[in-house]
Amino acid sequence: MSKNTITLETAQEWSARWKEAQREGTEAPVTAFLIPGIDVTQVMNERNVVDVRAYLGIDNENTERLMIVGVDADGNDMIDDENGYYIYDFTRPCPPYCNEKAPFISK
């Protein structure tokens, strides 16, 4: 596996938690995610990837997560560990990884 990847099963669990939190009306405090450049480069370097898609989830520690997958020219997610198509786990939510100088961050 490449750096910062998770299994499909983990992604499905996190996504289910996110959806449940939304149904319950729980507001997640996350306003943004810091995405490391190396992670974007890795997903874009996967064979036949032309775009990326992001999914939201909540992990076992109740931390919001952003999961990224490669997308092919037909708009389909490309997820297949055995063939090098991974789910990338970008784990730097804001807060605490925020840019306090961003013009659209209000205090």
Buried (B, 14 or more C-beta within 10 A) or exposed (E): EBEBBBBEEBBEBBBEBBEEBEEEEEEBEBBBBBBBEEBBEBBEEBEEBEEBBEBBBBBEEEEBBBBBBBBBEEEEBBBEEEEEBBBBBBBBBBEEEBEEEEEEEEE
